[in-house]
Amino acid sequence: MKYSVPRGTKDILPNETPLWQKLEAACRKVFSLYNYIEIRTPVFESTELFTRSIGATTDIVKKEMYEFKDKKGRSLTLRPEETAPVVRACLENNLIGPDLLTKLYYIGPMFRYERPQAGRQRQFHQAGVEVFGSADPLIDVEVIQLNLKLFEEIGLKDLSTHINSVGCARCRPEYINQLKNYFKEKTKKMCEDCRERFKTNTLRILDCKEARCQKYIEQAPGSVDVLCAECKDHFEAVVSKLKEQKITFKINKRLVRGLDYYTKTSFEIVSGELGAQNAVSGGGRYDTLVEDLGGKPIPAVGFAVGMERIIQLMPNAELRMPNEGRTILYIATLGDDARKVGFRLISQVRDKGISADMDYLGKSLKAQMKAADRLGAKYVYIVGEAELKKKSGILKDMETGEQKEVTFDALKEEM
C-alpha cells in the first residue's frame, strides 16, 4: 500500500528547509530587536476557547476548525490561530496585568479545513506578536513598524500597508446597522455564504472574496465614518504617528479582518506579486478579548504573518541562501583499518564544532571524492594503508586542488 501526504498538507523537504530556517531566524532577530519574548502553546486547545474568542458565526468556527473528542468526550480543536491560546496561557500563568506591558511572539503550525491553493494549506505556519497592557496608539504603530521591519529584513518588495478602525462596542452597532440597510436588497445577488452572513453576522460579509460579491462590498459604508469620539481620536493618532514615521499606508474603510475579537485598529500588508489571496500579514487591536476570556480588562494588539506566503515571495525577491549546512571536512578512507581511524578522527573534529562526514557504504576512493563534491565539502582528508603507516593523511582543498600531508594528531588543529 502506498501512502501520501494528507490533502492540504505539505512536506518541507531538505532543499527547502534552509529557506524556512532563514525566515524563522529573521523573525526571531527582528522580534528580539523590539524586545519580544517567545511563547509556545499546545497545538490543540478546548474548542470553546476558539468559539468564544473568534466568534461562533465566523467561517473559521463554522467551517474550518479541526474539532475532535478525546477519550473522555471533551471537545478539543487543533488551533486555527494563535492569539486566543496566547491569551489563555497568559491568564493561566499570570503573565499579564493592567499595569504591566507584556510583549510575546510565537512561531508554529496552525490548522484550518480550507480548499488548498497556492500559499494556503490546511496545515500552515504563522509567526506573530502580541502586546498586552497598553492602549497607546504608539504601540499600534510599533506593531505595524515591526511587521514592515521583518519584511525589510528578508528583502520583500512590492508591499502595501492597509489600515482601518473597526470601532468598539459603542460605535460598531451603528456601523452594523448601516451595513444591514445597505446589503438588505443586494444579498439576493450575492453568494449563499453572504446571504447567511447577513442573517448571523453582517460584518463578516466584508470578508468575502467572491467576485460577484466584491462589486457590492467595494461600495459598502466604511467603518471609519461612524466611529465614536474615542475610536476616532485613537485612529487619527495612529494615522498621524504612521506619517511621522514616514510609513506609507492606505486607509481601507472596509478592512475588518476575519475574526470577531478585533477592536479599533485593523491592518493588513499585501503583496503585489500574489493573486486574490494577497495578504501576507494582518493584525490589529483586541482590547476586550482578555476580559472575554475571564481576565481583567487589558488592552492588546498584535499581528501574524503567513509563512507559506512569505516563502512563496522569498525566491521572487532573488534571495540567495547561504549553505549553512555545508560540510567542512570529508574523510575518505580505504580499508577497514583506515575506516576505524577515520571514524576516530571525524569524532575529534566534530568535538571542535566543525561539520564533518565520511563514507558508510564502502565506496571506492573515486566515489567518495564525488560524494564529497556533492556535499560541497571544503576539504577531503584521505586515509589509506600508506597513510596508516605514517600516521598522517592527505588533506585536499576542494576549491584550489592543493594537497598537503597532515598528521592524524594535527588534523583537528589544521581545521
C-alpha positions as CSV (number, residue, x, y, z in Angstrom):
1,M,0.0,0.0,0.0
2,K,1.3,3.5,-0.9
3,Y,0.8,6.4,1.5
4,S,0.8,10.0,0.5
5,V,0.8,13.3,2.4
6,P,-2.8,14.3,3.5
7,R,-4.6,16.7,1.3
8,G,-3.9,20.3,2.2
9,T,-0.6,19.5,3.9
10,K,3.0,19.6,2.5
11,D,6.3,18.1,3.3
12,I,9.0,20.6,3.8
13,L,11.9,18.8,2.2
14,P,15.7,19.2,2.9
15,N,16.2,21.5,-0.1
16,E,13.5,23.9,1.3
17,T,14.4,23.9,5.0
18,P,17.2,26.4,4.7
19,L,14.8,28.9,3.4
20,W,12.4,28.2,6.3
21,Q,15.3,28.4,8.7
22,K,16.3,31.8,7.3
23,L,12.7,33.1,7.7
24,E,12.5,31.8,11.2
25,A,15.9,33.3,12.1
26,A,14.8,36.7,10.7
27,C,11.6,36.6,12.7
28,R,13.5,35.9,16.0
29,K,16.1,38.5,15.2
30,V,13.6,41.3,14.5
31,F,11.1,40.3,17.2
32,S,14.0,40.3,19.8
33,L,15.1,43.7,18.5
34,Y,11.8,45.1,19.7
35,N,12.1,43.2,23.0
36,Y,9.5,40.4,22.3
37,I,10.0,37.1,24.0
38,E,8.9,33.7,22.6
39,I,6.0,31.7,23.9
40,R,4.9,28.2,22.8
41,T,1.5,26.8,23.4
42,P,-0.1,23.3,22.6
43,V,-1.3,22.8,19.1
44,F,-4.8,21.8,20.4
45,E,-7.0,23.6,22.9
46,S,-10.5,23.4,24.3
47,T,-12.9,24.1,21.4
48,E,-14.8,26.7,23.5
49,L,-11.7,28.9,23.6
50,F,-12.0,29.4,19.9
51,T,-15.8,29.7,19.6
52,R,-15.8,32.3,22.3
53,S,-12.8,34.3,21.0
54,I,-13.0,34.1,17.2
55,G,-16.8,34.1,17.1
56,A,-19.3,31.3,16.7
57,T,-20.6,32.6,13.4
58,T,-17.3,33.2,11.7
59,D,-16.2,31.0,8.8
60,I,-13.3,29.7,10.8
61,V,-15.5,28.3,13.6
62,K,-18.4,27.2,11.4
63,K,-16.5,25.6,8.5
64,E,-12.7,25.4,9.1
65,M,-11.9,24.1,12.5
66,Y,-10.4,20.6,13.1
67,E,-12.5,19.6,16.1
68,F,-12.4,16.2,17.8
69,K,-13.4,14.5,21.0
70,D,-10.8,13.0,23.4
71,K,-11.4,9.6,25.2
72,K,-13.4,11.4,27.9
73,G,-15.7,13.1,25.3
74,R,-14.2,16.6,25.8
75,S,-14.2,18.7,22.7
76,L,-10.8,19.8,21.5
77,T,-9.6,21.7,18.4
78,L,-6.4,22.0,16.5
79,R,-5.5,25.7,16.8
80,P,-6.7,27.7,13.8
81,E,-4.9,30.8,15.1
82,E,-2.6,31.6,18.0
83,T,-3.9,34.8,19.7
84,A,-6.6,33.1,21.8
85,P,-4.1,30.4,23.0
86,V,-1.6,33.1,23.9
87,V,-4.3,34.9,25.9
88,R,-5.3,31.7,27.6
89,A,-1.6,30.9,28.5
90,C,-1.1,34.5,29.8
91,L,-4.1,34.4,32.1
92,E,-3.4,30.9,33.3
93,N,0.2,31.7,34.2
94,N,-0.2,35.3,35.3
95,L,1.9,36.8,32.6
96,I,-0.3,39.9,32.0
97,G,-1.8,42.6,34.2
98,P,-3.4,46.1,33.9
99,D,-0.1,47.9,34.9
100,L,2.2,45.5,33.0
101,L,3.5,45.7,29.4
102,T,4.0,42.1,28.1
103,K,5.5,41.5,24.7
104,L,5.4,38.0,23.3
105,Y,6.0,36.3,19.9
106,Y,5.3,32.8,18.5
107,I,6.2,30.7,15.5
108,G,4.3,27.5,14.7
109,P,1.8,25.5,12.7
110,M,-2.0,26.3,12.6
111,F,-4.8,24.2,11.1
112,R,-7.9,25.1,9.1
113,Y,-10.0,23.0,6.8
114,E,-9.9,25.1,3.7
115,R,-9.7,24.5,0.0
116,P,-5.9,24.0,-0.6
117,Q,-4.4,26.5,-3.0
118,A,-1.1,28.3,-3.6
119,G,0.1,29.8,-0.3
120,R,-2.8,28.3,1.7
121,Q,-2.7,24.8,3.2
122,R,-4.8,23.0,5.8
123,Q,-1.7,22.9,8.0
124,F,0.0,26.2,7.7
125,H,2.6,28.2,9.7
126,Q,2.4,31.6,11.3
127,A,4.8,33.9,13.1
128,G,3.3,36.7,15.1
129,V,3.5,39.0,18.1
130,E,1.1,40.0,20.9
131,V,1.4,43.1,23.2
132,F,-0.7,43.3,26.3
133,G,-1.2,46.2,28.6
134,S,-1.2,49.4,26.5
135,A,-4.0,51.3,24.8
136,D,-1.5,53.9,23.5
137,P,-1.7,54.4,19.7
138,L,2.1,54.3,19.6
139,I,2.1,50.6,20.3
140,D,-0.2,50.1,17.3
141,V,2.4,51.9,15.2
142,E,5.2,49.9,16.7
143,V,3.5,46.7,15.8
144,I,3.0,47.8,12.2
145,Q,6.6,49.1,12.0
146,L,7.8,45.8,13.4
147,N,5.9,43.9,10.7
148,L,7.4,46.1,8.0
149,K,10.9,45.8,9.5
150,L,10.6,42.0,9.3
151,F,9.7,42.1,5.6
152,E,12.6,44.5,5.0
153,E,15.0,42.1,6.8
154,I,14.1,39.3,4.4
155,G,14.1,41.5,1.4
156,L,10.5,41.5,0.3
157,K,9.4,44.2,-2.2
158,D,6.1,45.4,-3.8
159,L,4.2,45.5,-0.5
160,S,1.5,47.9,0.6
161,T,0.0,48.6,4.1
162,H,-3.8,48.9,4.5
163,I,-5.2,50.2,7.8
164,N,-8.7,50.8,9.2
165,S,-10.5,51.1,12.5
166,V,-13.4,48.7,13.2
167,G,-14.5,50.7,16.2
168,C,-15.7,49.4,19.5
169,A,-18.8,48.1,21.3
170,R,-20.2,51.6,21.4
171,C,-19.9,52.6,17.7
172,R,-19.9,49.2,16.0
173,P,-23.7,48.6,16.4
174,E,-24.4,51.7,14.3
175,Y,-22.0,50.5,11.6
176,I,-23.5,47.1,11.5
177,N,-27.0,48.7,11.2
178,Q,-25.7,50.7,8.2
179,L,-24.3,47.5,6.6
180,K,-27.7,45.8,7.1
181,N,-29.5,48.6,5.4
182,Y,-27.0,48.7,2.5
183,F,-26.9,44.9,1.9
184,K,-30.6,44.2,2.5
185,E,-31.7,44.1,-1.1
186,K,-28.3,43.2,-2.5
187,T,-27.8,39.9,-0.8
188,K,-30.2,38.3,-3.4
189,K,-27.5,38.8,-6.0
190,M,-24.6,37.7,-3.7
191,C,-23.3,34.2,-2.8
192,E,-25.0,31.9,-0.4
193,D,-22.5,32.4,2.3
194,C,-23.1,36.2,2.2
195,R,-26.8,35.6,2.5
196,E,-26.2,33.6,5.6
197,R,-23.8,36.1,7.0
198,F,-26.4,38.8,6.5
199,K,-28.6,36.9,9.0
200,T,-26.0,35.9,11.5
201,N,-23.0,38.3,11.4
202,T,-23.4,41.0,8.9
203,L,-19.8,42.4,9.4
204,R,-18.4,39.1,8.0
205,I,-19.8,39.9,4.6
206,L,-16.8,42.2,4.1
207,D,-14.5,39.2,4.3
208,C,-16.0,37.6,1.2
209,K,-13.6,37.2,-1.8
210,E,-16.2,36.2,-4.4
211,A,-16.1,38.4,-7.4
212,R,-19.9,38.8,-7.6
213,C,-19.9,40.0,-4.0
214,Q,-16.9,42.2,-4.2
215,K,-18.6,44.7,-6.5
216,Y,-21.2,45.4,-3.8
217,I,-18.6,45.3,-0.9
218,E,-16.5,47.9,-2.6
219,Q,-19.4,50.4,-2.3
220,A,-20.4,49.5,1.2
221,P,-20.3,52.0,4.1
222,G,-16.9,52.4,5.8
223,S,-16.4,51.8,9.5
224,V,-14.2,54.9,10.0
225,D,-17.2,57.1,9.0
226,V,-19.2,56.1,12.1
227,L,-16.6,55.9,14.8
228,C,-17.3,57.2,18.3
229,A,-15.1,60.0,19.6
230,E,-12.7,57.7,21.5
231,C,-12.2,55.4,18.5
232,K,-11.9,58.4,16.1
233,D,-9.2,60.0,18.3
234,H,-7.3,56.8,18.5
235,F,-7.4,56.2,14.8
236,E,-6.4,59.7,14.0
237,A,-3.4,59.3,16.4
238,V,-2.3,56.1,14.7
239,V,-2.6,57.8,11.3
240,S,-0.6,60.8,12.5
241,K,2.2,58.7,14.1
242,L,2.5,56.5,11.0
243,K,3.0,59.6,8.9
244,E,5.6,60.9,11.4
245,Q,7.5,57.6,11.0
246,K,7.2,58.0,7.2
247,I,5.3,54.7,6.9
248,T,3.3,54.7,3.6
249,F,-0.2,53.3,4.0
250,K,-3.7,53.3,2.5
251,I,-6.9,53.7,4.5
252,N,-9.2,50.8,3.6
253,K,-12.6,51.7,5.2
254,R,-13.9,48.1,4.8
255,L,-11.0,46.2,6.2
256,V,-12.4,44.3,9.1
257,R,-10.3,41.0,9.2
258,G,-11.9,37.6,9.7
259,L,-12.1,37.4,13.5
260,D,-14.7,38.9,15.8
261,Y,-12.4,39.9,18.6
262,Y,-10.8,42.9,16.7
263,T,-11.5,46.4,18.0
264,K,-10.2,49.8,16.8
265,T,-7.1,49.4,14.6
266,S,-7.0,46.7,12.0
267,F,-4.4,46.3,9.3
268,E,-3.1,44.1,6.5
269,I,0.1,44.1,4.5
270,V,-0.5,42.8,0.9
271,S,1.8,41.8,-1.9
272,G,1.6,42.9,-5.5
273,E,3.2,39.6,-6.5
274,L,0.3,37.3,-5.3
275,G,-3.1,36.8,-6.7
276,A,-6.5,37.2,-5.0
277,Q,-5.1,35.8,-1.7
278,N,-2.6,38.6,-1.5
279,A,-2.4,39.4,2.3
280,V,1.0,38.3,3.7
281,S,0.2,39.5,7.2
282,G,-2.5,41.1,9.2
283,G,-3.5,42.1,12.7
284,G,-5.0,44.8,14.9
285,R,-6.3,45.6,18.4
286,Y,-8.3,43.3,20.6
287,D,-9.0,45.3,23.7
288,T,-11.8,43.2,25.0
289,L,-10.5,39.7,24.4
290,V,-8.7,39.2,27.7
291,E,-11.8,40.2,29.6
292,D,-14.0,38.0,27.4
293,L,-11.8,35.0,28.3
294,G,-12.0,35.6,32.0
295,G,-9.3,38.2,32.8
296,K,-9.4,41.8,33.8
297,P,-9.9,44.5,31.1
298,I,-6.4,44.6,29.4
299,P,-5.9,46.2,26.0
300,A,-3.8,44.3,23.5
301,V,-2.6,44.4,19.9
302,G,-0.8,42.0,17.6
303,F,-0.3,40.6,14.1
304,A,0.5,37.3,12.4
305,V,2.4,36.6,9.1
306,G,1.6,33.7,6.8
307,M,4.9,31.9,6.5
308,E,4.0,29.8,3.4
309,R,3.1,33.0,1.5
310,I,6.3,34.6,2.6
311,I,8.3,31.6,1.4
312,Q,6.5,32.0,-2.0
313,L,7.8,35.5,-2.2
314,M,11.3,35.0,-1.0
315,P,12.7,33.4,-4.2
316,N,11.0,36.1,-6.2
317,A,12.9,38.6,-4.1
318,E,16.1,36.9,-5.5
319,L,17.3,36.0,-2.1
320,R,20.4,33.7,-2.0
321,M,20.5,31.1,0.7
322,P,23.9,30.6,2.3
323,N,25.0,27.0,2.5
324,E,24.5,26.9,6.3
325,G,24.8,23.1,6.5
326,R,28.0,23.0,4.3
327,T,30.3,20.1,5.2
328,I,33.8,21.5,6.0
329,L,35.6,18.2,6.1
330,Y,35.0,14.8,4.4
331,I,37.2,11.9,5.4
332,A,37.8,9.4,2.6
333,T,39.1,6.0,3.7
334,L,40.4,2.9,2.0
335,G,40.1,-0.4,4.0
336,D,38.6,-1.4,7.4
337,D,41.6,-0.2,9.5
338,A,41.5,3.2,7.8
339,R,37.8,3.5,8.4
340,K,38.3,2.9,12.1
341,V,40.9,5.6,12.2
342,G,38.7,7.9,10.1
343,F,35.8,7.5,12.4
344,R,38.0,8.4,15.4
345,L,39.3,11.4,13.6
346,I,35.9,12.6,12.5
347,S,34.7,12.4,16.1
348,Q,37.6,14.6,17.2
349,V,36.9,17.2,14.5
350,R,33.2,17.3,15.4
351,D,34.1,17.8,19.0
352,K,35.7,21.1,17.8
353,G,32.4,22.2,16.3
354,I,33.4,21.5,12.7
355,S,30.9,19.9,10.3
356,A,32.4,16.7,9.0
357,D,31.2,13.5,7.3
358,M,32.6,10.2,5.9
359,D,31.6,7.2,3.8
360,Y,29.5,4.4,5.4
361,L,28.8,2.5,2.2
362,G,32.2,1.0,1.4
363,K,32.6,3.1,-1.7
364,S,35.7,3.4,-3.8
365,L,38.0,6.4,-3.3
366,K,36.8,7.9,-6.6
367,A,33.1,7.5,-5.5
368,Q,34.0,9.0,-2.1
369,M,35.5,12.1,-3.8
370,K,32.4,12.5,-5.8
371,A,30.3,12.3,-2.7
372,A,32.4,14.9,-1.0
373,D,32.0,17.2,-4.0
374,R,28.2,16.7,-3.9
375,L,28.1,17.7,-0.2
376,G,30.1,20.8,-1.0
377,A,32.9,19.8,1.3
378,K,35.7,22.3,1.6
379,Y,38.4,19.7,2.4
380,V,38.8,16.0,1.9
381,Y,41.2,14.1,4.2
382,I,42.4,10.8,2.6
383,V,43.5,7.9,4.7
384,G,44.7,4.6,3.1
385,E,47.2,1.9,4.0
386,A,50.2,4.0,3.3
387,E,48.8,6.9,5.4
388,L,48.2,4.5,8.3
389,K,51.8,3.5,8.5
390,K,52.9,7.2,8.6
391,K,50.0,8.2,10.9
392,S,49.2,11.0,8.5
393,G,46.7,11.7,5.7
394,I,46.5,13.8,2.6
395,L,44.4,17.0,3.1
396,K,43.0,18.3,-0.2
397,D,41.5,21.7,-0.7
398,M,38.5,21.0,-3.0
399,E,38.3,24.6,-4.3
400,T,42.0,25.0,-5.3
401,G,43.0,21.4,-5.7
402,E,46.0,21.9,-3.4
403,Q,47.1,18.9,-1.3
404,K,49.4,18.6,1.8
405,E,50.3,15.9,4.3
406,V,48.8,16.4,7.8
407,T,49.4,14.0,10.7
408,F,46.4,12.5,12.4
409,D,47.2,14.4,15.7
410,A,47.4,17.7,13.8
411,L,44.2,17.4,11.8
412,K,41.7,18.9,14.3
413,E,44.0,21.9,14.8
414,E,44.5,22.3,11.0
415,M,40.8,22.6,10.6
